[in-house]
Amino acid sequence: MSIKTHRIGVIMNGVTGRMGTNQHFIRSILAIMKEGGVKVSDGEVILPQPVLVGRNEAKLRRLAAMGEGIRVTTDLDAELANPENIIYFDAQTTGRRVDAVKKAIAAGKHVYCEKPTAVSTEAAYELYTLARDAGVKHGVVQDKLWLPGLVKLKTLIDSGFFGEILSVRGEFGYWVFEGDVITPQRPSWNYRKEDDGGIIVDMLCHWRYVIDNLFGAVRSVSCLGATHVKERIDEAGKPYRCTADDSAYATFELENGVIAHFNSSWTVRVRRDDLLTVQVDGTKGSAVAGLRDCIAQHASATPRCVWNPDIDSPVNFNDGWNRVPDYQPFENAFRIQWELFLRHVVFDEPFRWNLLEGAKGVQLAELGIDSWAKRAWVDVPVLQA
């Protein structure tokens, strides 16, 4: 039986970075290629055909060697002019993203990109309006929505398990080594404000789409940032002064009255089940989700706690919590969203995680920084579609 193959040229710009290499190229596009494409039916597939674009041709060639027939180039303009390239993907550092995405939109390419989509709300919203007016399809990476732990949490929400949701508590982060003894796990630009670094800019974009999609629209924010580690060692082994925030403590008031609080830090040692945990408390039950797992406690299994610091607790607080089953198999979260975007481009299937949603993330980060500067609650205006 002959198979109908939709061959989609994908310009992948900035894939030599950590996320671009591992999540977008190796675990998403390359994995899809090696399995013969996105299966639409027994007789139809979507096959991405990537060209890797960047400034370091040697690095690009090492990546391209992992597959077959993968081209590399340092000439973005030439690839934007190539009609065989249908999609432009951007995983560059944030400061380079806006100009490149604008070029892609002007060239009539469908656009998919990492977050933050820009360094300001104004620029991020402009990208949305340009793509909308040009009639090109557009999407933003919102990978955490497809993490197994959060998918299980969403299943509990949709089933009514919590009753009325009251509050959400998120803990994210780990210790990023300074570089004097142990090699850091993150690039040095993350800790320099002049290079668009900072955990508020990085993580509040994530928390915006997690909160909006799972718990309700954000009404206002109160955020405090901090630069706890003042000096680190860069990739060349030289010390540098940290000018960007490495920790953020943010509280969000939602339109439906739910209160959400997220701590984000690159200066915390993990004493919890996972690098990210999200606890949801409701009138009928509670749950704690990590990256891949989720545990829940129903109201009927909730112990009657009595405060008495003079004796060892008679309650084992881990009892009464049960693991939420794996109701489905789970693929890599980045790959899932890539496949959805490819289907959106080829078949016009719904895809709501667009550049407007990306602008909302930038907006919340910008307002979080504003809240920190003012030491005050800041309202979150609605960005119009």
C-alpha positions in Angstrom: 0.0 0.0 0.0 1.4 3.4 -1.0 1.6 6.0 1.8 0.7 9.6 1.3 3.5 11.7 2.7 3.2 15.4 3.6 6.9 16.6 3.4 7.2 19.8 5.5 10.4 21.8 5.4 11.2 23.1 8.8 13.8 25.8 9.4 15.2 25.1 12.9 17.1 28.2 14.1 19.1 28.1 17.4 19.1 24.3 18.0 22.7 24.2 19.2 21.6 25.4 22.7 20.6 22.9 25.5 16.8 22.9 24.9 17.0 23.2 21.1 19.4 20.3 20.8 17.8 17.9 23.3 14.1 18.6 23.4 13.3 20.1 20.0 15.8 18.4 17.7 16.8 15.0 19.2 13.6 14.1 21.1 11.1 15.7 18.8 11.9 16.3 15.1 14.7 13.6 14.8 12.6 11.1 16.8 9.6 11.7 14.5 11.8 11.3 11.4 13.3 8.0 12.6 9.8 6.6 13.2 8.7 7.5 9.7 6.8 10.7 10.5 3.7 11.7 12.3 1.2 9.0 11.6 -2.1 10.4 10.5 -3.7 7.1 9.4 -2.5 3.7 8.1 -1.9 5.4 4.7 -0.8 8.9 5.6 2.0 10.6 7.5 3.6 14.0 8.0 7.3 14.0 7.6 9.3 17.0 8.8 12.4 17.8 6.7 14.6 20.1 8.9 17.4 22.4 7.9 19.5 23.4 10.9 20.4 27.1 11.1 22.9 28.8 13.4 26.2 30.6 13.7 28.4 27.6 14.4 28.5 25.3 11.3 30.6 22.7 13.0 28.1 22.3 15.8 25.2 22.1 13.3 27.0 19.4 11.3 27.5 17.3 14.4 23.7 17.4 15.1 22.9 16.7 11.4 25.0 13.6 11.5 22.5 12.0 13.9 20.0 11.6 11.0 19.9 11.3 7.2 19.5 14.0 4.7 19.5 16.8 7.2 20.9 20.1 5.8 22.8 22.8 7.7 23.4 26.4 6.9 24.5 29.7 8.5 22.4 31.7 5.9 18.9 32.2 7.4 17.8 34.6 4.6 18.4 32.0 1.9 16.3 29.4 3.8 13.5 31.8 4.3 13.5 32.4 0.6 13.2 28.7 -0.1 9.5 27.8 -0.9 10.1 24.2 0.3 10.5 25.5 3.9 7.0 25.8 5.3 7.7 26.3 9.0 10.2 28.6 10.8 11.2 27.4 14.4 13.1 29.7 16.7 15.0 28.5 19.8 17.6 31.3 19.9 18.3 33.5 22.9 15.3 35.8 23.6 17.0 38.9 22.4 17.5 37.5 18.9 14.0 36.1 18.5 11.9 39.1 17.5 13.8 40.1 14.4 14.1 36.6 13.1 10.4 35.8 13.6 9.4 39.0 11.9 11.5 38.0 8.9 9.8 34.6 8.8 6.4 36.1 9.0 7.2 38.5 6.2 8.4 35.5 4.2 5.0 33.8 4.6 6.3 31.0 6.9 4.3 29.5 9.7 6.0 30.2 12.9 6.7 28.1 16.0 9.0 29.3 18.7 10.3 29.0 22.2 9.3 31.2 25.1 9.7 34.0 26.1 8.7 35.2 22.6 10.2 38.7 23.2 11.8 40.8 25.9 8.8 43.1 26.2 5.0 42.7 26.1 4.8 45.3 23.3 7.2 43.3 21.1 5.6 40.0 21.9 2.1 41.3 21.1 3.4 42.8 17.9 4.6 39.4 16.8 1.1 38.1 17.4 -0.6 40.8 15.4 1.9 40.5 12.5 1.3 36.8 12.3 -2.5 37.2 12.6 -2.6 39.9 9.9 -0.3 37.9 7.6 -2.6 34.8 7.8 0.2 32.5 8.9 -0.2 29.8 11.5 1.7 30.4 14.7 2.5 28.6 18.0 4.6 28.9 21.1 6.2 26.1 23.1 4.1 25.5 26.3 5.6 22.1 27.1 4.6 21.7 30.7 1.0 21.2 29.7 1.9 17.7 28.4 4.0 16.6 31.3 2.5 13.3 32.7 2.2 14.7 36.2 0.2 17.8 35.0 -1.9 15.7 32.6 -2.9 13.5 35.6 -3.6 16.7 37.6 -5.8 18.0 34.8 -7.7 14.7 34.7 -8.5 15.1 38.4 -9.7 18.7 37.8 -11.9 17.6 34.9 -13.4 14.8 37.0 -14.4 17.1 39.8 -12.1 15.4 42.3 -11.2 18.6 44.1 -14.7 20.0 44.6 -14.1 23.8 44.8 -10.4 24.5 44.2 -9.1 26.8 46.9 -5.3 27.3 46.4 -2.3 26.2 44.3 1.2 25.9 45.6 4.1 25.5 43.2 7.8 24.7 44.1 10.3 24.8 41.2 14.1 24.8 41.1 17.3 23.2 42.1 20.9 24.2 42.9 22.8 25.5 39.9 26.5 25.2 40.6 28.5 28.4 40.6 31.2 27.0 38.5 34.2 27.3 40.8 34.3 23.5 41.6 31.5 21.8 39.7 30.4 22.7 36.2 27.2 24.7 36.1 24.1 23.1 34.5 22.9 26.4 33.0 24.6 29.0 30.7 26.1 32.1 32.2 23.8 34.5 30.3 20.9 33.3 32.5 22.4 35.3 35.3 23.1 38.5 33.5 20.3 41.0 33.1 22.0 42.7 30.2 21.8 39.4 28.3 18.1 39.0 29.0 18.7 36.6 31.8 16.6 36.1 35.0 14.3 33.6 36.5 11.3 35.9 36.5 11.5 36.3 32.7 12.1 32.6 32.3 9.6 31.0 34.7 6.6 33.4 35.0 6.0 32.7 31.3 5.6 29.0 32.2 3.4 29.7 35.2 1.1 31.9 33.1 0.1 29.1 30.7 0.0 26.5 33.5 -2.3 28.6 35.6 -4.4 29.8 32.7 -5.0 26.3 31.3 -5.5 24.4 34.6 -6.8 26.8 37.2 -8.2 30.0 35.8 -7.2 33.4 34.3 -4.7 35.5 36.3 -6.1 38.7 37.6 -3.2 40.2 39.6 0.4 39.4 40.7 2.7 40.2 43.6 6.3 39.2 43.0 9.5 39.5 44.8 12.8 38.6 43.1 16.3 38.2 44.5 19.8 37.6 43.3 21.0 35.3 46.1 24.3 34.2 44.5 26.3 37.3 43.6 29.2 35.8 41.5 29.5 32.9 39.2 32.1 31.4 36.8 31.4 31.6 33.0 32.1 29.1 30.2 35.6 30.5 29.8 36.4 29.9 33.5 36.3 33.6 34.3 34.3 35.0 37.3 31.4 37.4 36.5 29.0 39.5 38.5 25.4 38.2 38.6 23.0 41.0 37.6 19.8 39.0 37.0 17.4 37.5 39.6 18.1 33.8 40.4 15.0 33.4 42.6 11.4 34.6 42.4 8.5 34.4 45.0 5.2 35.1 43.2 1.6 35.1 44.3 -1.2 35.2 41.8 -4.9 36.1 42.3 -7.1 34.4 39.8 -10.4 35.7 38.3 -12.3 32.8 40.0 -10.9 33.6 43.5 -8.2 30.8 43.6 -4.9 31.9 45.1 -1.7 30.5 43.5 1.8 30.9 44.8 4.9 29.7 42.9 8.5 29.7 44.3 11.1 29.5 41.5 14.8 29.3 42.3 18.2 28.2 41.0 19.6 28.5 44.5 17.6 25.8 46.3 18.5 22.2 47.2 15.7 19.8 46.4 13.8 18.2 49.3 10.6 17.2 47.5 9.5 14.5 45.1 10.6 16.3 41.9 12.2 19.4 40.5 8.7 20.8 40.1 5.8 20.0 42.4 2.4 21.6 42.3 0.0 21.1 45.2 -3.7 21.8 44.6 -6.1 21.9 47.6 -9.8 21.8 47.3 -12.9 21.2 49.5 -13.2 17.6 48.5 -9.5 16.6 48.0 -5.9 17.5 47.4 -3.2 16.4 45.0 0.5 16.9 44.5 1.8 16.7 40.9 5.5 16.4 39.8 6.9 16.2 36.4 5.8 12.6 35.8 3.7 11.5 38.7 0.8 12.7 40.8 -0.6 11.6 44.2 -3.9 12.5 45.7 -5.8 12.5 49.0 -9.5 12.5 49.1 -11.4 14.3 51.9 -12.5 11.0 53.3 -8.8 10.0 53.8 -7.7 13.3 55.3 -6.3 12.9 58.9 -7.6 15.0 61.8 -4.4 16.9 62.7 -4.0 18.4 66.2 -1.1 20.8 66.9 1.1 19.4 69.7 4.8 20.2 69.3 5.6 18.3 72.6 5.2 14.8 71.2 6.2 13.0 68.1 3.4 13.2 65.6 1.0 10.3 65.8 0.1 10.8 62.2 2.2 9.6 59.3 1.4 12.3 56.8 2.3 10.2 53.8 -0.4 7.7 54.6 -3.8 8.4 52.9 -2.2 9.6 49.7 -2.6 7.4 46.6 -0.8 7.5 43.2 -3.0 8.6 40.3 -2.9 5.8 37.7 -1.3 6.1 34.3 -4.5 6.4 32.2 -2.6 6.6 29.0 0.9 6.3 27.6 3.0 9.4 27.7 5.4 10.7 25.0 7.9 13.5 25.4 6.0 16.7 26.1 7.9 18.8 23.5 7.3 16.1 20.8 3.6 16.0 21.6 3.2 19.7 21.0 5.4 19.5 17.8 3.1 16.9 16.4 0.1 19.0 17.2 1.6 22.0 15.4 2.5 19.9 12.4 -1.1 18.6 12.2 -2.3 22.2 12.6 -0.2 23.4 9.6 -1.1 20.5 7.3 -4.7 19.9 8.3 -5.7 23.2 10.0 -6.5 21.2 13.2 -7.1 23.5 16.2 -4.0 24.8 18.0 -4.7 27.4 20.7 -1.2 27.8 22.1 -0.3 30.7 19.8 1.7 33.9 19.8 -1.1 35.6 21.8 -0.6 33.1 24.6 3.2 33.7 24.3 2.5 37.4 24.7 0.5 36.7 27.9 3.5 34.9 29.3 5.8 37.8 28.6 3.2 40.2 30.0 3.1 38.3 33.3 6.9 38.3 33.6 7.1 42.0 32.9 4.4 42.8 35.4 6.2 40.5 38.0 9.3 42.6 37.6 7.2 45.7 37.9 5.6 44.4 41.1 9.0 43.7 42.5 10.2 47.2 41.7 7.1 48.8 43.2 6.8 46.3 46.1 3.1 46.2 45.3 0.3 44.1 43.8 -0.1 44.7 40.0 -3.2 44.0 38.0 -2.9 42.0 34.8 -4.8 43.6 31.9 -6.5 41.4 29.2 -4.6 41.2 26.0 -7.2 41.3 23.2 -7.2 38.7 20.4 
